[in-house]
Amino acid sequence: MSTPEPPKKPTLAKYSKHHSSPSIKDALSGKMDNDEKISAKEQHQLYANDTLRDVFNEEQMLKVWAKAVGEFADNPNIKSALSEKPFLDEKKNIILNITNSVQEEALKLVKPQLVSIIRKELQNSQVDLIFKIVKKPLEKIVYTDTDKYQEMVKKNPMLNTLRQEFNLDFGE
């Protein structure tokens, strides 16, 4: 007589709190399990490809720009930096005015993904994105009552006439 074998216990997969990092090989082969609409391989091909040359205008570029900016809705810093309206130069490069080097550094990190989206949508691999740091003039901040009054007189000179007519002053 043979003795019955004890029933096998099911093997359970161990739960690990540590998640593995993405594999470069998987990313290049397009096997990443994330929500990206463009795989890393496709992104690289679009970025390095030089064969697409469809003609486009600024209006088409702005529509694609709005769509591309939507891809970064989860990152408020990037979205804020991309909120400025870009324009095209004579070589059909997209010029984006930014206010500081911090924005430039943040945008450099997402530039390949952003340019790939734009190139794919416009079907033009010649498009490039150029960041220009533009210094905005500082506005004079009005603190004192006299300064506030002077600013209001600039906007409406009749205010000074009223002040004189009613003999008003600030207690200067």
C-alpha positions as CSV (number, residue, x, y, z in Angstrom):
1,M,0.0,0.0,0.0
2,S,1.2,3.4,-0.8
3,T,0.8,6.2,1.7
4,P,-1.0,9.2,0.4
5,E,1.1,12.2,-0.1
6,P,0.3,15.2,2.1
7,P,-1.5,17.9,0.3
8,K,0.8,20.6,-1.2
9,K,0.5,24.0,0.4
10,P,-0.1,26.7,-2.2
11,T,2.9,28.9,-2.6
12,L,2.2,32.5,-1.9
13,A,4.1,35.4,-3.5
14,K,5.8,37.5,-1.0
15,Y,4.7,41.0,-0.8
16,S,7.5,43.5,-1.0
17,K,7.2,47.1,-0.1
18,H,10.0,47.9,-2.5
19,H,9.1,48.4,-6.1
20,S,11.6,47.7,-8.8
21,S,12.8,50.6,-10.8
22,P,12.0,50.8,-14.5
23,S,14.3,49.0,-16.8
24,I,16.2,50.9,-19.4
25,K,15.9,47.9,-21.7
26,D,12.1,47.8,-21.2
27,A,11.8,51.6,-21.8
28,L,13.7,51.4,-25.1
29,S,11.7,48.5,-26.3
30,G,8.4,50.2,-25.4
31,K,7.4,47.7,-22.7
32,M,6.9,50.3,-19.9
33,D,3.6,49.9,-18.0
34,N,2.8,53.6,-17.5
35,D,0.3,56.1,-18.8
36,E,2.6,57.7,-21.3
37,K,1.0,58.0,-24.7
38,I,4.4,58.0,-26.4
39,S,6.8,55.2,-25.5
40,A,10.4,56.0,-24.9
41,K,11.4,54.3,-28.1
42,E,8.9,56.2,-30.1
43,Q,9.9,59.4,-28.4
44,H,13.5,58.8,-29.3
45,Q,12.6,58.0,-32.9
46,L,10.6,61.2,-33.2
47,Y,13.3,63.3,-31.6
48,A,16.1,61.9,-33.8
49,N,14.0,61.3,-37.0
50,D,14.7,63.8,-39.8
51,T,12.2,62.7,-42.4
52,L,8.9,64.3,-41.4
53,R,8.5,67.8,-42.9
54,D,4.8,68.7,-43.1
55,V,4.2,72.5,-43.3
56,F,2.4,74.1,-40.4
57,N,1.4,77.6,-39.3
58,E,1.4,79.3,-35.9
59,E,-2.3,78.6,-35.3
60,Q,-1.7,74.8,-35.8
61,M,1.3,75.0,-33.5
62,L,-0.7,76.7,-30.8
63,K,-3.4,74.0,-30.9
64,V,-0.7,71.3,-30.6
65,W,1.0,73.3,-27.8
66,A,-2.2,73.4,-25.8
67,K,-2.5,69.6,-26.1
68,A,1.2,69.1,-25.2
69,V,0.9,71.4,-22.1
70,G,-2.1,69.3,-21.0
71,E,0.3,66.3,-20.7
72,F,2.0,68.1,-17.8
73,A,-1.1,69.0,-15.9
74,D,0.1,66.9,-12.9
75,N,3.2,69.1,-12.6
76,P,2.2,72.7,-11.6
77,N,5.7,74.1,-12.0
78,I,6.1,72.8,-15.5
79,K,2.5,73.8,-16.4
80,S,3.1,77.3,-15.1
81,A,6.3,77.7,-17.1
82,L,4.6,76.4,-20.2
83,S,1.6,78.7,-19.8
84,E,3.2,81.6,-21.7
85,K,2.1,81.7,-25.3
86,P,5.0,80.6,-27.6
87,F,5.7,81.9,-31.1
88,L,7.5,80.7,-34.2
89,D,10.7,82.2,-35.6
90,E,11.6,82.3,-39.2
91,K,13.1,78.8,-39.1
92,K,9.8,77.4,-37.7
93,N,11.4,76.9,-34.2
94,I,9.1,77.3,-31.3
95,I,10.3,80.1,-29.0
96,L,9.0,80.2,-25.4
97,N,9.7,83.2,-23.3
98,I,10.4,82.3,-19.7
99,T,11.2,84.5,-16.7
100,N,14.1,82.8,-15.0
101,S,16.8,80.1,-15.1
102,V,14.9,77.8,-12.6
103,Q,12.1,77.5,-15.1
104,E,14.7,76.8,-17.8
105,E,16.3,74.0,-15.8
106,A,12.9,72.4,-15.1
107,L,11.8,72.7,-18.8
108,K,15.1,71.1,-20.0
109,L,14.1,67.9,-18.2
110,V,10.8,67.6,-20.1
111,K,12.0,69.1,-23.4
112,P,12.5,65.8,-25.2
113,Q,9.1,64.5,-24.3
114,L,7.5,67.9,-25.1
115,V,9.3,68.2,-28.5
116,S,8.4,64.6,-29.4
117,I,4.7,65.2,-28.8
118,I,4.8,68.4,-30.9
119,R,6.8,66.7,-33.7
120,K,4.4,63.8,-33.8
121,E,1.3,66.0,-33.9
122,L,2.7,68.4,-36.5
123,Q,4.3,65.7,-38.5
124,N,7.5,67.7,-38.7
125,S,10.8,66.5,-37.3
126,Q,12.5,69.9,-38.0
127,V,10.6,71.6,-35.1
128,D,12.7,72.5,-32.1
129,L,11.9,74.3,-28.8
130,I,14.0,77.2,-27.7
131,F,13.7,78.9,-24.3
132,K,14.5,82.6,-24.0
133,I,14.9,84.1,-20.6
134,V,13.1,87.5,-20.7
135,K,13.5,89.9,-17.8
136,K,10.2,91.6,-17.0
137,P,10.5,95.2,-15.9
138,L,9.9,95.6,-12.1
139,E,6.8,97.5,-11.3
140,K,7.1,100.2,-8.7
141,I,5.4,99.0,-5.5
142,V,3.3,101.7,-3.9
143,Y,3.6,101.7,-0.1
144,T,2.9,105.2,1.4
145,D,-0.4,107.1,1.2
146,T,1.4,109.9,-0.8
147,D,2.6,107.3,-3.3
148,K,-0.9,105.8,-3.6
149,Y,-2.3,109.3,-4.2
150,Q,0.3,110.1,-6.8
151,E,-0.5,106.9,-8.7
152,M,-4.3,107.7,-8.5
153,V,-3.6,111.2,-9.9
154,K,-1.7,109.7,-12.8
155,K,-4.7,107.6,-13.7
156,N,-7.2,110.5,-13.1
157,P,-5.8,114.1,-13.0
158,M,-9.2,115.4,-11.8
159,L,-8.5,113.9,-8.4
160,N,-5.9,116.6,-7.7
161,T,-8.5,119.3,-8.7
162,L,-11.0,117.8,-6.2
163,R,-8.4,117.7,-3.5
164,Q,-7.5,121.4,-4.0
165,E,-11.2,122.4,-4.3
166,F,-12.2,120.8,-1.0
167,N,-8.9,121.7,0.7
168,L,-8.0,118.1,1.5
169,D,-4.6,116.8,2.5
170,F,-3.0,113.7,3.9
171,G,-1.7,115.2,7.1
172,E,1.8,115.4,5.6
